[in-house]
């Protein structure tokens, strides 16, 4: 294993681990979770199904973090160029994806102003 491979592995682990850990914590949370962007999480009475809301948020972060590990696997299998393309797609597409999915979860699980 080359030094370059070790360095890339460490960087990807450092990038992926906090996202996966965040996902696990959110998946198991007993309180409503937030988006991790500084947005204040909803109150318990503002969510129709808190367990499903938390679990789906948690899975979102776990999948996003796991995508970084797949970048490494793609690079190992297909080379440097493939790894670069995969990581760029993961970072840019993933950010857009988690924002859109978070908004979808809010539309699905957050009570409307008149419902509270």
Buried (B, 14 or more C-beta within 10 A) or exposed (E): EEEEEEEBBEEBBEBBEEBBEBBBEBBEBEEBBBBBEEEEBBEEEBBEEBEEBBBBBBBBBBBBBBBBBBBBEBBEEEEEEBBEBBBEEBBEEBEEBBEEBBEEBBEEBBEEEEEE
